[in-house]
Amino acid sequence: MTDHEEEAFEKASSIMSEHFGNFAIICMDSDDALKYDYTNYIIGKALIRETLSEMNKDDLDIIWDVEESNVEEEDEE
């Protein structure tokens, strides 16, 4: 992780800890290495497990970019 990426990650982690009692953050740097932080191990594990469960549901609708969003809106008309 570059110094700039590390600084941004630490800033994000600090902001999260100021505003949330329980949090987990995950990112991937430019070398595809994972970096994560959480309130504590149990909270981090629970939040990540719950997130994965939600993401595996069939009803999750993610719009990856504006062009895809516009295509879907045109299809509905």
Chimera marker file (.cmm) of the C-alpha trace (Angstrom):
<marker_set name="trace">
<marker id="1" x="0.000" y="0.000" z="0.000" r="1" g="1" b="0" radius="0.5"/>
<marker id="2" x="1.371" y="3.387" z="-0.934" r="1" g="1" b="0" radius="0.5"/>
<marker id="3" x="1.839" y="6.061" z="1.702" r="1" g="1" b="0" radius="0.5"/>
<marker id="4" x="-1.084" y="7.983" z="0.184" r="1" g="1" b="0" radius="0.5"/>
<marker id="5" x="-3.348" y="4.906" z="0.280" r="1" g="1" b="0" radius="0.5"/>
<marker id="6" x="-2.284" y="4.112" z="3.851" r="1" g="1" b="0" radius="0.5"/>
<marker id="7" x="-3.002" y="7.686" z="4.936" r="1" g="1" b="0" radius="0.5"/>
<marker id="8" x="-6.443" y="7.611" z="3.301" r="1" g="1" b="0" radius="0.5"/>
<marker id="9" x="-7.241" y="4.260" z="4.920" r="1" g="1" b="0" radius="0.5"/>
<marker id="10" x="-6.207" y="5.472" z="8.375" r="1" g="1" b="0" radius="0.5"/>
<marker id="11" x="-8.294" y="8.630" z="7.922" r="1" g="1" b="0" radius="0.5"/>
<marker id="12" x="-11.340" y="6.569" z="6.889" r="1" g="1" b="0" radius="0.5"/>
<marker id="13" x="-10.874" y="4.227" z="9.844" r="1" g="1" b="0" radius="0.5"/>
<marker id="14" x="-10.556" y="7.168" z="12.228" r="1" g="1" b="0" radius="0.5"/>
<marker id="15" x="-13.727" y="8.815" z="10.879" r="1" g="1" b="0" radius="0.5"/>
<marker id="16" x="-15.674" y="5.563" z="11.144" r="1" g="1" b="0" radius="0.5"/>
<marker id="17" x="-14.584" y="5.039" z="14.747" r="1" g="1" b="0" radius="0.5"/>
<marker id="18" x="-15.682" y="8.573" z="15.656" r="1" g="1" b="0" radius="0.5"/>
<marker id="19" x="-19.211" y="8.084" z="14.326" r="1" g="1" b="0" radius="0.5"/>
<marker id="20" x="-20.006" y="4.385" z="14.738" r="1" g="1" b="0" radius="0.5"/>
<marker id="21" x="-19.751" y="2.098" z="17.739" r="1" g="1" b="0" radius="0.5"/>
<marker id="22" x="-19.266" y="-0.917" z="15.486" r="1" g="1" b="0" radius="0.5"/>
<marker id="23" x="-17.728" y="-0.827" z="12.036" r="1" g="1" b="0" radius="0.5"/>
<marker id="24" x="-15.707" y="-2.776" z="9.494" r="1" g="1" b="0" radius="0.5"/>
<marker id="25" x="-14.004" y="-1.332" z="6.451" r="1" g="1" b="0" radius="0.5"/>
<marker id="26" x="-12.295" y="-3.240" z="3.640" r="1" g="1" b="0" radius="0.5"/>
<marker id="27" x="-10.392" y="-2.013" z="0.624" r="1" g="1" b="0" radius="0.5"/>
<marker id="28" x="-7.980" y="-3.322" z="-1.981" r="1" g="1" b="0" radius="0.5"/>
<marker id="29" x="-4.897" y="-1.373" z="-2.937" r="1" g="1" b="0" radius="0.5"/>
<marker id="30" x="-3.387" y="-0.932" z="-6.387" r="1" g="1" b="0" radius="0.5"/>
<marker id="31" x="-1.426" y="-4.200" z="-5.930" r="1" g="1" b="0" radius="0.5"/>
<marker id="32" x="-4.670" y="-6.127" z="-5.156" r="1" g="1" b="0" radius="0.5"/>
<marker id="33" x="-3.716" y="-6.547" z="-1.489" r="1" g="1" b="0" radius="0.5"/>
<marker id="34" x="-6.560" y="-6.431" z="1.026" r="1" g="1" b="0" radius="0.5"/>
<marker id="35" x="-6.545" y="-3.957" z="3.886" r="1" g="1" b="0" radius="0.5"/>
<marker id="36" x="-9.216" y="-4.042" z="6.557" r="1" g="1" b="0" radius="0.5"/>
<marker id="37" x="-10.019" y="-2.715" z="9.992" r="1" g="1" b="0" radius="0.5"/>
<marker id="38" x="-12.853" y="-3.232" z="12.448" r="1" g="1" b="0" radius="0.5"/>
<marker id="39" x="-13.958" y="-2.371" z="15.966" r="1" g="1" b="0" radius="0.5"/>
<marker id="40" x="-12.802" y="-5.742" z="17.256" r="1" g="1" b="0" radius="0.5"/>
<marker id="41" x="-12.430" y="-9.265" z="15.900" r="1" g="1" b="0" radius="0.5"/>
<marker id="42" x="-15.930" y="-10.488" z="16.839" r="1" g="1" b="0" radius="0.5"/>
<marker id="43" x="-17.648" y="-7.379" z="15.432" r="1" g="1" b="0" radius="0.5"/>
<marker id="44" x="-15.554" y="-7.456" z="12.257" r="1" g="1" b="0" radius="0.5"/>
<marker id="45" x="-16.290" y="-11.126" z="11.674" r="1" g="1" b="0" radius="0.5"/>
<marker id="46" x="-20.046" y="-10.638" z="12.270" r="1" g="1" b="0" radius="0.5"/>
<marker id="47" x="-20.309" y="-7.573" z="10.023" r="1" g="1" b="0" radius="0.5"/>
<marker id="48" x="-18.357" y="-9.168" z="7.190" r="1" g="1" b="0" radius="0.5"/>
<marker id="49" x="-20.322" y="-12.421" z="7.450" r="1" g="1" b="0" radius="0.5"/>
<marker id="50" x="-23.634" y="-10.507" z="7.381" r="1" g="1" b="0" radius="0.5"/>
<marker id="51" x="-22.473" y="-8.421" z="4.417" r="1" g="1" b="0" radius="0.5"/>
<marker id="52" x="-21.520" y="-11.537" z="2.480" r="1" g="1" b="0" radius="0.5"/>
<marker id="53" x="-24.910" y="-13.078" z="3.271" r="1" g="1" b="0" radius="0.5"/>
<marker id="54" x="-26.705" y="-9.965" z="1.989" r="1" g="1" b="0" radius="0.5"/>
<marker id="55" x="-24.562" y="-9.832" z="-1.147" r="1" g="1" b="0" radius="0.5"/>
<marker id="56" x="-25.344" y="-13.484" z="-1.954" r="1" g="1" b="0" radius="0.5"/>
<marker id="57" x="-29.096" y="-12.866" z="-2.020" r="1" g="1" b="0" radius="0.5"/>
<marker id="58" x="-30.724" y="-12.909" z="-5.449" r="1" g="1" b="0" radius="0.5"/>
<marker id="59" x="-32.549" y="-9.613" z="-4.886" r="1" g="1" b="0" radius="0.5"/>
<marker id="60" x="-29.390" y="-7.486" z="-4.748" r="1" g="1" b="0" radius="0.5"/>
<marker id="61" x="-29.479" y="-4.935" z="-7.585" r="1" g="1" b="0" radius="0.5"/>
<marker id="62" x="-26.213" y="-3.115" z="-8.134" r="1" g="1" b="0" radius="0.5"/>
<marker id="63" x="-25.842" y="-0.406" z="-10.759" r="1" g="1" b="0" radius="0.5"/>
<marker id="64" x="-22.163" y="-0.397" z="-11.687" r="1" g="1" b="0" radius="0.5"/>
<marker id="65" x="-22.123" y="2.741" z="-13.817" r="1" g="1" b="0" radius="0.5"/>
<marker id="66" x="-24.306" y="5.488" z="-15.231" r="1" g="1" b="0" radius="0.5"/>
<marker id="67" x="-24.499" y="3.949" z="-18.707" r="1" g="1" b="0" radius="0.5"/>
<marker id="68" x="-25.928" y="0.704" z="-17.304" r="1" g="1" b="0" radius="0.5"/>
<marker id="69" x="-28.436" y="2.724" z="-15.280" r="1" g="1" b="0" radius="0.5"/>
<marker id="70" x="-29.590" y="4.581" z="-18.396" r="1" g="1" b="0" radius="0.5"/>
<marker id="71" x="-29.978" y="1.319" z="-20.352" r="1" g="1" b="0" radius="0.5"/>
<marker id="72" x="-32.135" y="-0.193" z="-17.599" r="1" g="1" b="0" radius="0.5"/>
<marker id="73" x="-34.338" y="2.904" z="-17.467" r="1" g="1" b="0" radius="0.5"/>
<marker id="74" x="-34.830" y="2.803" z="-21.253" r="1" g="1" b="0" radius="0.5"/>
<marker id="75" x="-35.729" y="-0.900" z="-21.071" r="1" g="1" b="0" radius="0.5"/>
<marker id="76" x="-38.438" y="-0.177" z="-18.510" r="1" g="1" b="0" radius="0.5"/>
<marker id="77" x="-40.107" y="2.435" z="-20.727" r="1" g="1" b="0" radius="0.5"/>
<link id1="1" id2="2" r="1" g="1" b="0" radius="0.2"/>
<link id1="2" id2="3" r="1" g="1" b="0" radius="0.2"/>
<link id1="3" id2="4" r="1" g="1" b="0" radius="0.2"/>
<link id1="4" id2="5" r="1" g="1" b="0" radius="0.2"/>
<link id1="5" id2="6" r="1" g="1" b="0" radius="0.2"/>
<link id1="6" id2="7" r="1" g="1" b="0" radius="0.2"/>
<link id1="7" id2="8" r="1" g="1" b="0" radius="0.2"/>
<link id1="8" id2="9" r="1" g="1" b="0" radius="0.2"/>
<link id1="9" id2="10" r="1" g="1" b="0" radius="0.2"/>
<link id1="10" id2="11" r="1" g="1" b="0" radius="0.2"/>
<link id1="11" id2="12" r="1" g="1" b="0" radius="0.2"/>
<link id1="12" id2="13" r="1" g="1" b="0" radius="0.2"/>
<link id1="13" id2="14" r="1" g="1" b="0" radius="0.2"/>
<link id1="14" id2="15" r="1" g="1" b="0" radius="0.2"/>
<link id1="15" id2="16" r="1" g="1" b="0" radius="0.2"/>
<link id1="16" id2="17" r="1" g="1" b="0" radius="0.2"/>
<link id1="17" id2="18" r="1" g="1" b="0" radius="0.2"/>
<link id1="18" id2="19" r="1" g="1" b="0" radius="0.2"/>
<link id1="19" id2="20" r="1" g="1" b="0" radius="0.2"/>
<link id1="20" id2="21" r="1" g="1" b="0" radius="0.2"/>
<link id1="21" id2="22" r="1" g="1" b="0" radius="0.2"/>
<link id1="22" id2="23" r="1" g="1" b="0" radius="0.2"/>
<link id1="23" id2="24" r="1" g="1" b="0" radius="0.2"/>
<link id1="24" id2="25" r="1" g="1" b="0" radius="0.2"/>
<link id1="25" id2="26" r="1" g="1" b="0" radius="0.2"/>
<link id1="26" id2="27" r="1" g="1" b="0" radius="0.2"/>
<link id1="27" id2="28" r="1" g="1" b="0" radius="0.2"/>
<link id1="28" id2="29" r="1" g="1" b="0" radius="0.2"/>
<link id1="29" id2="30" r="1" g="1" b="0" radius="0.2"/>
<link id1="30" id2="31" r="1" g="1" b="0" radius="0.2"/>
<link id1="31" id2="32" r="1" g="1" b="0" radius="0.2"/>
<link id1="32" id2="33" r="1" g="1" b="0" radius="0.2"/>
<link id1="33" id2="34" r="1" g="1" b="0" radius="0.2"/>
<link id1="34" id2="35" r="1" g="1" b="0" radius="0.2"/>
<link id1="35" id2="36" r="1" g="1" b="0" radius="0.2"/>
<link id1="36" id2="37" r="1" g="1" b="0" radius="0.2"/>
<link id1="37" id2="38" r="1" g="1" b="0" radius="0.2"/>
<link id1="38" id2="39" r="1" g="1" b="0" radius="0.2"/>
<link id1="39" id2="40" r="1" g="1" b="0" radius="0.2"/>
<link id1="40" id2="41" r="1" g="1" b="0" radius="0.2"/>
<link id1="41" id2="42" r="1" g="1" b="0" radius="0.2"/>
<link id1="42" id2="43" r="1" g="1" b="0" radius="0.2"/>
<link id1="43" id2="44" r="1" g="1" b="0" radius="0.2"/>
<link id1="44" id2="45" r="1" g="1" b="0" radius="0.2"/>
<link id1="45" id2="46" r="1" g="1" b="0" radius="0.2"/>
<link id1="46" id2="47" r="1" g="1" b="0" radius="0.2"/>
<link id1="47" id2="48" r="1" g="1" b="0" radius="0.2"/>
<link id1="48" id2="49" r="1" g="1" b="0" radius="0.2"/>
<link id1="49" id2="50" r="1" g="1" b="0" radius="0.2"/>
<link id1="50" id2="51" r="1" g="1" b="0" radius="0.2"/>
<link id1="51" id2="52" r="1" g="1" b="0" radius="0.2"/>
<link id1="52" id2="53" r="1" g="1" b="0" radius="0.2"/>
<link id1="53" id2="54" r="1" g="1" b="0" radius="0.2"/>
<link id1="54" id2="55" r="1" g="1" b="0" radius="0.2"/>
<link id1="55" id2="56" r="1" g="1" b="0" radius="0.2"/>
<link id1="56" id2="57" r="1" g="1" b="0" radius="0.2"/>
<link id1="57" id2="58" r="1" g="1" b="0" radius="0.2"/>
<link id1="58" id2="59" r="1" g="1" b="0" radius="0.2"/>
<link id1="59" id2="60" r="1" g="1" b="0" radius="0.2"/>
<link id1="60" id2="61" r="1" g="1" b="0" radius="0.2"/>
<link id1="61" id2="62" r="1" g="1" b="0" radius="0.2"/>
<link id1="62" id2="63" r="1" g="1" b="0" radius="0.2"/>
<link id1="63" id2="64" r="1" g="1" b="0" radius="0.2"/>
<link id1="64" id2="65" r="1" g="1" b="0" radius="0.2"/>
<link id1="65" id2="66" r="1" g="1" b="0" radius="0.2"/>
<link id1="66" id2="67" r="1" g="1" b="0" radius="0.2"/>
<link id1="67" id2="68" r="1" g="1" b="0" radius="0.2"/>
<link id1="68" id2="69" r="1" g="1" b="0" radius="0.2"/>
<link id1="69" id2="70" r="1" g="1" b="0" radius="0.2"/>
<link id1="70" id2="71" r="1" g="1" b="0" radius="0.2"/>
<link id1="71" id2="72" r="1" g="1" b="0" radius="0.2"/>
<link id1="72" id2="73" r="1" g="1" b="0" radius="0.2"/>
<link id1="73" id2="74" r="1" g="1" b="0" radius="0.2"/>
<link id1="74" id2="75" r="1" g="1" b="0" radius="0.2"/>
<link id1="75" id2="76" r="1" g="1" b="0" radius="0.2"/>
<link id1="76" id2="77" r="1" g="1" b="0" radius="0.2"/>
</marker_set>
